Amino acid sequence: MAKKRVGILFGGCSAEHEVSLQSAKNVYEAIDRGKYEPVLIGIDKSGKWLLEDADGFLLDADDPKKIRLNPNGKPVALLPASGGVFVHIEEAGEKTRVDVIFPILHGPLGEDGSVQGLLKLADVPFAGVSILGSAVSMDKDVMKRLLREADIPSAKHLTLCSNEDVPDFSDLVKVLGLPHFIKPANMGSSIGVNKAHNKDEYIRFVKEAFQYDTKIIIEEYIKGRELECSILGNECPIVSLPGEIKPNHEFYSYDAKYIDENGAGFVIPAELPEEKIKELQALAVKTYKTMCAEGLSRIDFFMRDDGSLIVNEINTMPGFTKISMYPKLFEERGLSYRALIDRLIELAFERYEKERKLKTNYF
């Protein structure tokens, strides 16, 4: 059987660009060469798509602070309704075809349904969450509304748009208390996220969050253990055992996740009673289905001292480095990093074939 050509799509225009490069490096190195032929398609920070050579597609690849996309790739464009054909912009007649796309894109214009819509229009299978689940999960404000509708507990918050007046600090504290978190609504990897302890920090952190999005959320601080579950599957997902994060910074910041090797400790699986594990897993699956997720996601929780659970967020394209929690949690239950990639590609084809059978005309 001929190998499937897998387009690894990575980089992107978001502030999580460098995280995506790290994830893509690990996926490229781990993918089963006996079954798949990887094709590297990097998106630079200006939005240009580049077909990259395997040798040297990343520069300073071993330094998370300096890692960057090689700018010398060949510019390409994905053709609509082509089944995965990329045309070479500067080379007339040259084309590259893939059978499936593995999008390792984090943040806006990659994890928010934008690329997923483009891939749908191109009629090419792709791994991960589709358009709707990506969009509603990326926006923390919309996510919280859907969680509330499904009676899933989440932290109290206020939403603020850039054209609105900033709430009075004393009034805000009466509602959300101190400290509280300030976050861009559409961003991940803790970018633009800060913990405000006083009025000066509140004003400064609101301004910083608005540098990343036109809508932000201000959220109560939840004191408790930080727990995560990984989920894999379409209609019938499987869920990992929970893992626990023990940040060595004040919270699980970007630096703690990707820069500081000692930024956090991990306990896999988390030390919890069996009944609490089952409760966490059930709530993770309920959240996954509520958010219309498919393929994969990571669900993040807080557990208060009284044992009550709070859903912090769903991440539809979690960090995919070898040390990231998403793959590590599945490794605990016997699914290797390579096998996980393989299963995600299989799920992409399964969804694509199912959707192809839907009628596209009335008569």
PERA-V15700 format. One record per helix or strand of 2 or more residues. SS is the DSSP state (2 for helix, 1 for strand). FROM is the first residue (numbers start at 1). LEN is the number of residues. If there is no record, write none. Layout:
SS_FROM_LEN ; SS_FROM_LEN
This chain:
1_4_8 ; 2_17_14 ; 1_36_8 ; 1_49_4 ; 1_58_2 ; 1_68_2 ; 1_74_5 ; 1_85_4 ; 1_95_3 ; 1_100_5 ; 2_114_8 ; 1_125_2 ; 2_131_8 ; 2_140_10 ; 1_157_5 ; 2_169_8 ; 1_180_5 ; 1_194_3 ; 2_199_11 ; 1_215_6 ; 1_225_9 ; 1_238_2 ; 1_243_5 ; 2_254_6 ; 1_264_5 ; 2_274_17 ; 1_295_9 ; 1_309_7 ; 2_325_8 ; 2_337_20
